[in-house]
Amino acid sequence: MKRSSILLIANFLLIAALAGCSVKQQYQADRLITKGLKDYYKDYFPIGVAVGPQTLKGDEAELLLREFNSITAENAMKMGPIHPRENEYFWRDADSIVNFAQKHGLRVRGHNLLWHEQAPEWMFKDSQGNQVSRDVLLARLKDHIYTVVKRYKGKIYAWDVVNEAIDDNPDDFLRKTKWLEIIGEDFIAKAFQFAHEADPDALLFYNDYNTERPEKRDRIYTLLKQLVDAKVPIHGVGLQAHWSIFEPTEKELREAIEKYSSLGLQIHFTEVDMSVYPWEKERRAKRSGENDQLTPELEQKQIAQYKMVFDIFREYRKHITSVTFWNVSDRYTWLDTYPVSGRKNYPLLFDTKLERKKAYWEVVNFKK
Ligand code: GLA
């Protein structure tokens, strides 16, 4: 019998056995199952995860290689961290992520080339501290994008070129940022043009959040349509999918996928997590007495929401060409500090011990 068939049968027996075990036995059995998300979804789309250099060793790396076949740098490739001063790049962390991917045959999504957050101050100022002109900022942007994209040409297959350019206020269109103020509205098209010149083979994405809320969805659609109509080199839209047990609804998710893909764009779900709390815009501290336990009710809601969104992902596989989670497990998630600092969140498919959660099994148990 082939090794793969033996492993398959062993996995099946383990999964069957898990149902009747004690929690401790379950944990031990869980570790022995070698099949991962990427294997269940091999006929659908790659399954990725956001990482930092710390994820590339120890038990997290083991989990990563078992479950995922694509990675995104959580922070290491953003403009501020990678280009801290005008004539200085910091490559160590980004290189370690790309080298790890090369070594293990993982895809890499590049994230991101232009954003209003984590952008370095120096980018917008001259040596006297005055705001630079449109020409200077465009030249700096081009230099940045050329340098970063060319370094990883052939190793990064897709880039989030522009992140979060649409305003939160439904009555506004583009977000009021230094990029818009200094360059003007064509900063978006320019960024795509520079990225395409630097690596004509890379797939280029516009990436944003709350992309299923009808009012924001329609403004993002308008922007994407303008870019497509103007023949800007854009290949897809990244839907961040920082979701919760409260949103999106199935209807909103379907409508968003159908609307964006009607433009002929690929869809990547780029930053999937499922908060157990409602969305809050303003940052705040945890209130005294505020519960932050994963109660059975919250867990059930999360299981149902994860099942719903993956059912939809599979249904729209023709348009969806990547799904990436934002962090590996509930051991560490950016949602532990955002938007409420000190409030534990449980948004992923693996728990704080790196074991598969019940929601995991809902996501992988499906009929082809
Ligand atoms: C946004 C960005 C990501 C990351 C998250 C928080 O979604 O696109 O790069 O910063 O916020 O981790």
Boltz pocket constraint, residues with backbone or C-beta under 6 A from the ligand:
constraints:
  - pocket:
      binder: B
      contacts: [[A, 73], [A, 74], [A, 111], [A, 163], [A, 209], [A, 240], [A, 242], [A, 271], [A, 334]]
      max_distance: 6.0
